Amino acid sequence: MVGNKEIKVSACVIVRNEAENLPRWLTCMKELANELVVVDTGSEDNTVALAEAAGARVFSFPWINDFGKAKNYAIEQARGRWIIFLDADEYWEPKDYGIVKQILQRYDKQEKIIGFVCRRLNIDKDNGNRVQNENLYIRIFRNLPKLRYVGAVHEQLVYHGEGQKEMTLLPDAVIYHTGYSASTDESKSRRNLDILLAQQAAGNGSDWDLCYIADCYYSLKDYARAADYARMAIKKKVILPGRETRMYSTLLQCQSILGDHWREMLPLLQEAEQEFPYVPDFRAILGFAAWQQGDREDAKHLFVQSKEIYQEFLAHRGDATASYTDEMLGFLPQIEALLVEDSVQEKINYKISAAVIVKNEEENLPIWLECMLHLAEEIIVVDTGSTDRTVEIAQNAGARVVHFDWIDDFAAAKNFAIDQTHGEWILLLDADEYIRPEDYAGVRRAIDRYDKDSSVIGLACDWINVDKDRNNACISKGYQIRVFRKLPELRYIRMIHENLQYTGTENTSMPLVKDFRIYHTGYSTVRMPEKLRRNLRLLQLSAEKYGRSVMDEMYLADCYYGLKEYEQAIIHARAYVEMMADSEAAENRPYTILIQSLFLLEHPLEEITAVIRQALEKFPYMADFKIMEGYFREDKGDYIGAEECYLEAERMYAYAQEHDLLRQRLLTDEVGSDMSVMYANLSRLFFWQGKDLEAWDYLQKSLAVNKYCHKAFILLLKFLAGRTDVEWIEAINSIYDREQDAEFLLEKLPRQNRDKVRLYYQQRLKTEVKPAESYMLAGRLEAAGAAVTEDVSALWQMGIRGLSHGDSAMQKLGGLMPTAYRSVITGQLKTLAERRLARRTERIQSWLEEQDG
């Protein structure tokens, strides 16, 4: 900052938790202002420390949901003749610093000019700094007592003084704004909406608020309400400086998203263009709608027209369109991408295209890409707003990445993905789905088998849910269609739990094939709560848009069950059961949810078994209902009844598998995940009865189904009790892979009295193991001490282990330890160095205590 006595330029900003953005703002403003004024409204990060370290004058202002008042407070602290008021997420690039300085110097004496309207480019920092649009805002103005902000949110500068004053355009310097990036837009919109609605309710709102509320609802993907407020603003002819055209654009986009055909929107287009004849945005938006609805030639015509109008828009930038937002900056790259893609499609024909919609899928996408690189000639990744490395990973793998603004509609996103493909057949697996290498040939074999039969438009296959957080344990098995022909009549419907629908007139089929299987990890333990809350919200939005269907009742029951809201789960499961009582197409899953929820809410066993009988009448071959009854009876202490239920379930499941009954009815197989536990329970019941042969037989069955079943492993240890370490290792190796399963075994094996067994598997870990740990398990404490004399963590562990071996061993260990370590062990801390060592080792000791249980 310049050290003049008279402060000419003050840079002001209001902040709250802006540690990420503030350093860039400070760097920028130090080059332009003589004084930095930072008003903090309650930061909990190191925002204030950053400001103080940069030499800013920092003030505190209690946040009262009013941006105008906070900004006016900042102005009152400023001592400069001019004020630069950029938000913390706004900045000029260094090449523009000179322009700003020159404009202030040139107009400093022209008192009629009291401010400058600046160009602001909105960019999405989470998507490669993709340009969204350009608009105009006042960011430089004189420090006048009568020039203050008005409005609690989307505040505007208003001059209340006398005489005619002007704001002039600053055309050559561009402010970059990252505040509408994907990672922050939703939280900001929700905050702003709360403030605006509160103002309206208190009678303090203005007509301008209608536009801002419409924008908030649009960002929050509540398109019906956004459209309502946009209509109100248009009807009242609200003129919002810098955003005059926004409401027509918002209404057109909302109508497209809500399902209106693009031709139905032509009257609105004509009205908008009559009001704003030089604005190209409206035809561009209609072009996107036509493109997504399959009318590509019409879309291309609209795109050409929009680009022609854009030239008129730019030609009138000095007068008629001077204050209008330039949305075409964001639209043009999207238009060009679509036109390039269309020209490519005309030149290349693919047999198989793979497509996926993604958002923050950096964990799952590499497996999906590896799979698709073996199966498809073309790979399309449709990104809906990732903020992690998803896009980078896709591009590095050679996939074509296309952006799609997420609109809370899986069907719309998947249909957009279909439109990007050029293949005759499409593989549209989710990012958390994959096909195993041994089934790659089966995919091509199945497609080749049905390729000449045009009546076959898709292929159903086994869809297996596995929990990757539990060693890929099977959760359930169902059936899905993820491979289908690219046909204009074959598209997804419904916002959530979308399914393919054929709208043509020909007789078609989608046979179930056994050539390949799809594995799905999306129901893994860690990710479920987040997905269920999202699904519940989308189901509610879908019901508002389409009305609630019988399938929605099942999906709602599933969501509430997963979220442990069992009363609601019961309501929706019962609704489904009653609505589908006489239907042959009923699903078994709602019965499972109903029975489990009744049990978890501790309903009487008689009530639960009555529902089980009802379920078995509907599905006499579904063993999972009988397994559940066994669980419930065992929980109540009815062990004989439980044993009978388990044995009956075993017979039912064998019969269903032998006759392929679940596949014929396309019913969800949830028994697979229960069989291991059921067999373990039977083993335990027989073990209690002294029937060791039967117990061992069922334990073997349990481990054969799922060797990672906790109950089965505990029983295995009971069978091995009293055996030698060698016999333990031989028995365990007959079931587990001693290298691949070493980590699992070390987690489950007892931590006392079986050191030799633990040592055996520790040596087979793929990760590096410190020699001291192996020496200790082997009981060679002196060797352990020699190996880690200078390793503080190992010395502590050795000391704790030594205690379990008696005083003589402890004396040997003590002789190997430096004096400072012995002082820490005994607690006799005399020097500063010993006290520091004690503090450093507290964390290590806590870890060791946790390791030893």
Buried (B, 14 or more C-beta within 10 A) or exposed (E): BEEEEEBBBBBBBBBBBBBEBBBBBBEBBBBBBBBBBBBBBEBEBEBBEBBEEBEBBBBEBEEEBBBBBBBBBBBBBBEBBBBBBBBBBBBBEEEBBEBBEEBBEEBBEEEEBBBBBBBBBBBBBBBEEBBBBBBBBBBBBBBBEEBBBEBBBBBBBEBEEEEEBEBBBBBEBBBBBBBBBBBBBEEBBEEBBEBBBBBBEEEEBBEBBBBBBBBBBBBBBBBEBBBBBBBBBBEEEBEBBBBBBBBBBBBBBBBBBBEBEBEEBEEBBEBBBEBBEBBBBBBBBBBBBBBBBBBBEBBBBBBBBBBEBBEBBBEBBEEBBEBBBBBBBBBBEBBEBBBEBBEEBEEEEBBBBBBBBBBBBBBBBBBBBEBBEBBBEBBBBBBBBBBBBBBEBBEEBEBBBBBBBBBBBBBBBBBBBBBBBBBBBBBBBBBBBBBEEEBBEBBBEBBEBBBEEEEBBBBBBBBBBBBBEBBBBBBBBBBBBBBBBBBEBBBBEBBBBBEBEBEEEEEBEBEEBEBBBBBBBBBBEEBBEEBBEEBBBBBBBBBEBEEBBBBBBBBBBBBBBBBEBBEBBBBBBBBBBEBBEEEEEBBBBBBBBBBBBBBEEEBEBEEBBEBBEBBBEBBEBBBBBBBBBBBBBBEEEBBEBBBBBBBBBBEBBEEBBEEEBBBEBEBBBBBBBBBBBBBBBBBBBBBEEEBEEBBBBBBBBBBEBBBBBEBBBEBBBEBBEEEEBEEBBEBBBEBBEBEEBBBBBBEBBEEEEBBBBBBBBBEBEEEEEBBBBBBBBEBBBEBBBEBBBEBBBBBBBBBBBBEEBEEEBBEBBBEBBEEBBBBBBEEEBEEEEBEEBBEEBEEBBEEBEEEEE
